[in-house]
């Protein structure tokens, strides 16, 4: 049976203890966001031990450094090698607790729009990262972002482009994250949906955004979630679905307080559970 996980990006206003209580109450798994952990590694390990002891199932990791090249949301360090080193350190940290999980990653971008430089550099560095991840029992899941983030946070703005890079890297431990918020308007999506190397699927709903971080609760936007989840099931996908809602710099922010985001998550979980019952 498909179950919903809650990304700690979605629960930005909540504490770690509140995240765990919410997941336990709703029967949801959780995706860890490393930026929500202490920057001190000893303290971070204590927090990860607390998560492990809670019994909440962990589906995936959003590492502190998400991209190989700098991004608008995370510009430092600038050197791809330094960013690769950070990603390797994240693999090492999380492999101590949850070997087998996937770390989500984006390419980053070049400020002058040199996509070829980013492509070649990412293929090279992702091979190194994937080989290290495999040695640690971990995986890397590459995500294409939406067109609005092209050459800001990524050079990949269609799911087919992400598949092309995964094929170029050509490592068993290097696969895909499909974010339906970013990819639902991709005209080639239906022809490229496959369970092959698809490690994780992220969900949120879409209305015409008023900021770069303006996502909605499931069932309260325009994404045709029922047919898309049906297509994923038909393709043989049996992995996890992660609720990833950003809600910032808008008047009706879902992050405005504890009660609002908890209510948003509860409504999304109810919608998801009803949906997966229908699609099987």
N, C-alpha and C positions, 0 to 999 in steps of 0.2 A: 504493500500500500504506500502511495506517495504521501510524504509528510512535509510540512512547511518548516523551514528554518528561518530564524530572525537574525539578520546581520546587525552587528553592533553599530554599523553606520546608521541604521534605522533608529536605534535606541540612543542616539547621541545625547539627549537630555538626561538619561538615566545613569545611575551608578552601576558598577559591575554587579553588586549584590542584587539590585533591582532587575538587571537583565536576567540573572539566573532565576529569580523568583518568578518573573513573567514567563520565561520558557517552561519552567516546571508547571505552572498553573495552566498554561495553554497546551501542554504536551508537545511543544515545539523543540526542534534542535536549534543550534546557534552557530553563526559564522563569527569568528573572532576577528576584530579589527585591532591590529597591533598598536595603532596610535592611541587606543583607549587604555593600553597598559602603561605602567610606569616606564620611564626611559632607563632607569637603573635596572640592569639585567637581573640582579638578585631579587629585587622587589617584583619584577615581572614574572620570574619563576614562581614566586610565592603566589601571585595572582593566578597563574596557570594551574598550579596545584589546587587552588581553591576551586577553579572551574572543573578540574578533573574530579575532585571529590564530590562535587554537586550531583554528578550522575547525568547532567545535561549532555546530550550527544553533540559533538562538534562535527560540522560538515566541511568546512573550508576556512581559509585564512586570507585576510586582506593585510599584506605585509606593510610595515611602516614606510619603506621605500617601495613604491608600486611599479615604477617604470625604469627601463634601462637608460633612456635619455631623459633629460629634465622635462618637466611638465609645468604648465601654468599654475597648477595647484600645489606643486612640490618641486621648486626650481633648484634646490640644493641637496647634495653636492651636484656640481655641473658635470664632472667627468663620468662617462659611462662605466669605467672600471670601478670607480668608487661606489657607484650605485649597484653594480653587480656584486661587489663585496658586501654591501648591506643586505642584498637579497640572499646571498649565501648564508650570512649570519642569521637571517630569519628562518631559513630552512633548518639550520642547526638547532636553533632554539625550539622550534615547534616539533621537530622530529623526536625530541626527548619525551614528548607527551602524547603525540598523536601521529605516529608513523602511518603513512598511507594517504594522508590528506593532501589536497591541492592548495597551493598558494596562487591567488589570482594576480595577474600582471597585465599591464598595458605597455605599449612601446615607448611612450613619450614622444617628443617632437624636436625638430630643429627650428630655431626662431626665424631663420631665413627661408624655411620651407624646403630644405634639402631632404626630400623623402628618400632618395636613393641612399644617402649617407646613413639615415636612421634604419632603413631596411637591412642594409648589409651589416651594420653594427649589431643590430638586434639578433639577426640570424647567428652571427658568431658568438655573441655573449649568451644567448639562450641555449645554445648547444652546451656551453660550459655549465650553465646553471642547471640544465636538465640532467646532465651527467652527474653533477654533485647531488641533485635531488634524488636521483635513482639510487645512488650509493647510500643515502640516508633513509631510503624507503618512502620518499615523498614524491609529489608530482607538481607540475606547473601548469596553470590554466590561463591561456591567452585570451583576452577579451577585446573585441572590436568596440569602439565607442561610436556615438552618434556624429553626424556631419558637423554639428555646431562646435565640436571639440577637435575637429581636424586641424592639425598643425598647432594645437594648443596642448593637448594631452596625449595625442596619438596620431599615427599616420594611417591607421586602419579604421575605416568608417563603414565597412560592410562585413558581414559574417563570412562571405566567400573570401575576402582578403585575409581574414584571420586564418581560415583553412589553408590558404596558399602559404602563409608563413609557417604554419605548423608542418606542412609538407616539406618546406625548405629546411627547417630545423631537423626534422626526421629523427626524432628520438621518442622512444616508447613513453617516457615519463613527461612528455610535453604535448599537451592537448588544448582543449578549448573551454572557455566559459561563454555561454550565450546569455547576454543581458537583453531580454525582450523589450525593455524600455528603449534601449539604444537601437535595436535592430528590427523592430516590428514594421517599420516603413521601408525596409530594404526590399526592393523588388525581386531580388534573387534569393530571398531567405527560404521560401518554401522549397526551392529546388536544391538547396544546400543543407537543409536539416537532415541530420543523420546522427545516430547514436555513436558512430565511430569517433573515438577520442573526445567525446563530449563529457567533460568531467563534472560540470556544474551548470545550473540554469538559474539566473537571477530574475526577479519579478518586481515590478511596480506598475502603476497605471499612468497614462499620459493624457494630459490636456495641453493646449498650446502654452508652453512654459513662459512664465514671467521673469525667470532668472535661470541661470545655468543649473541651479539646484531647486527644482520645483517639480517634484514627483507626487503622485497621489496614491491613495489607498486602492487596493485591488477592487475592481468592479465599479470604480467611480471616475473612470476616464474613457478613452476611446479605443484602447487596445483590444482586439478580438481575442481575448485570452482563452475562451473555450475552444475555438478551432485550432489555435496555436498549440495548446497543451494536448489536444487530440492528435495533432500531427506529430508531436514529440513522442507520445505513447505509441502511435502507429509505427514510428521509426525505430522503436525498441529502446527508447531512453527509459532507464529505471533508476536514475540517480536522484539527487536532491534538488529541491527548489528553495531558493533563498530570497526572502523579502528584503529588498534593498531600496529604501526610500531616503532620498535627500530632500530637505525642505528648509531652504534658507533664502534670505533676501526677498521675501514675499510677505505681503500683509497678512495672509492667512496661513502662516507657517504652521506646519504640523509639529514642528519642534518647539513651539512657543512655551510649552510647559509639560510637566509629567502627565497630567490627565489627558491632554490632547493626543500625544503620541501613543499612549497606552490604548486609548479608544480606537485610534487609527489601526493599530496592530490587531486588536481584537476583531474589528470589522473585516480586515484583510484575511485573517485566519478563518473566519466564518465563511467568507466568500470562497476561499481556496478549498476548504473542506467540502463545500457543496459542489464546487466545480469538479474536483477529482472524483467525486462519487458518480457524477454524470459521465465523465469521459473514460472512467475505468482505470 
